[in-house]
Amino acid sequence: MGRVALFFYVYMAISDQIEQLIELPIESLGYELVGVEYIKNGQHTVLRIYIDSENGISIEDCERVSHQVSGILEVEDPISTAYSLEVSSPGFDRPLFKARDFERFVGSEAKISMKLPIQGRRNFKGILQGFDDGEILILVDGEEYALPLTKLAKARLVA
């Protein structure tokens, strides 16, 4: 496994671990955990948590969740290096993380990047067709692609 791929899997493992730690506490506050990104850029590391609710997200909502999550992460200590915690709404160009996201936004335009090429390409921009048997279905220029969720690098709705 290449060095870049190894780092990617380490970051994905950290994101998954953090998601397991914080999902229920965030839901108990009345919010949906949309997803977690753990991003290392040189010396700077960011843990970004996206939340949503039926009424939208305010700055106060982000502060409330940030306070709760900070306490959990301080006790559990899943990240051994310094990092910045950001809590945010998903915004108009909402990131897509889970199967439920791809089902929920069927018919919406999305940009998807894969870890490795699928049929010779890594980037796809088209209309979401759904999710089936572990694969994201997207229609790009009249051709439907089935992209394995396990190979997803990044996905966002197009605003």
DAPEMO-V476988 format. One record per residue. PHI is phi in whole degrees, 0 to 359 (none if undefined). OMEGA is omega in whole degrees, -180 to 180 (none if undefined). Layout:
phi=PHI omega=OMEGA
phi=PHI omega=OMEGA
This chain:
phi=none omega=-179
phi=290 omega=-178
phi=299 omega=180
phi=297 omega=180
phi=297 omega=179
phi=298 omega=177
phi=299 omega=-179
phi=300 omega=-179
phi=293 omega=176
phi=298 omega=180
phi=295 omega=178
phi=296 omega=179
phi=297 omega=178
phi=296 omega=179
phi=301 omega=-180
phi=296 omega=180
phi=297 omega=-180
phi=295 omega=179
phi=302 omega=179
phi=296 omega=-180
phi=289 omega=-169
phi=252 omega=-174
phi=300 omega=-179
phi=295 omega=176
phi=300 omega=178
phi=293 omega=178
phi=296 omega=179
phi=293 omega=175
phi=277 omega=178
phi=99 omega=-179
phi=242 omega=173
phi=262 omega=172
phi=277 omega=-179
phi=284 omega=-180
phi=176 omega=-178
phi=229 omega=173
phi=239 omega=174
phi=244 omega=-171
phi=238 omega=176
phi=248 omega=-180
phi=230 omega=-176
phi=66 omega=-180
phi=278 omega=-174
phi=262 omega=178
phi=238 omega=-179
phi=235 omega=170
phi=253 omega=-177
phi=251 omega=-179
phi=242 omega=179
phi=258 omega=178
phi=234 omega=178
phi=211 omega=173
phi=205 omega=-180
phi=299 omega=-178
phi=265 omega=-175
phi=83 omega=-176
phi=235 omega=177
phi=253 omega=176
phi=299 omega=179
phi=297 omega=177
phi=298 omega=179
phi=298 omega=179
phi=296 omega=-180
phi=298 omega=180
phi=292 omega=179
phi=301 omega=179
phi=298 omega=-180
phi=297 omega=-177
phi=294 omega=179
phi=303 omega=179
phi=297 omega=180
phi=296 omega=-177
phi=292 omega=178
phi=294 omega=-180
phi=285 omega=-175
phi=282 omega=177
phi=51 omega=-179
phi=282 omega=-178
phi=243 omega=-174
phi=271 omega=-179
phi=247 omega=178
phi=293 omega=179
phi=205 omega=173
phi=255 omega=177
phi=262 omega=175
phi=236 omega=174
phi=243 omega=-171
phi=215 omega=168
phi=282 omega=-180
phi=289 omega=178
phi=73 omega=-178
phi=288 omega=178
phi=264 omega=-173
phi=311 omega=174
phi=287 omega=180
phi=244 omega=-175
phi=239 omega=-167
phi=242 omega=178
phi=307 omega=-178
phi=299 omega=178
phi=295 omega=-178
phi=288 omega=175
phi=284 omega=-177
phi=297 omega=-174
phi=253 omega=175
phi=305 omega=-179
phi=94 omega=179
phi=268 omega=176
phi=278 omega=-178
phi=219 omega=172
phi=247 omega=-177
phi=233 omega=174
phi=242 omega=-180
phi=255 omega=177
phi=296 omega=-179
phi=230 omega=-180
phi=299 omega=173
phi=241 omega=-177
phi=51 omega=173
phi=84 omega=180
phi=219 omega=179
phi=253 omega=-175
phi=247 omega=-178
phi=225 omega=175
phi=229 omega=-177
phi=187 omega=-176
phi=258 omega=179
phi=295 omega=-180
phi=252 omega=179
phi=132 omega=-178
phi=216 omega=-178
phi=213 omega=173
phi=52 omega=176
phi=82 omega=-177
phi=235 omega=175
phi=278 omega=179
phi=255 omega=-179
phi=221 omega=179
phi=260 omega=-179
phi=238 omega=178
phi=49 omega=176
phi=81 omega=179
phi=244 omega=179
phi=270 omega=177
phi=245 omega=174
phi=248 omega=-174
phi=251 omega=-179
phi=296 omega=179
phi=302 omega=-180
phi=294 omega=-180
phi=256 omega=-178
phi=289 omega=174
phi=266 omega=-177
phi=199 omega=176
phi=214 omega=179
phi=215 omega=169
phi=288 omega=176
phi=267 omega=-177
phi=283 omega=none
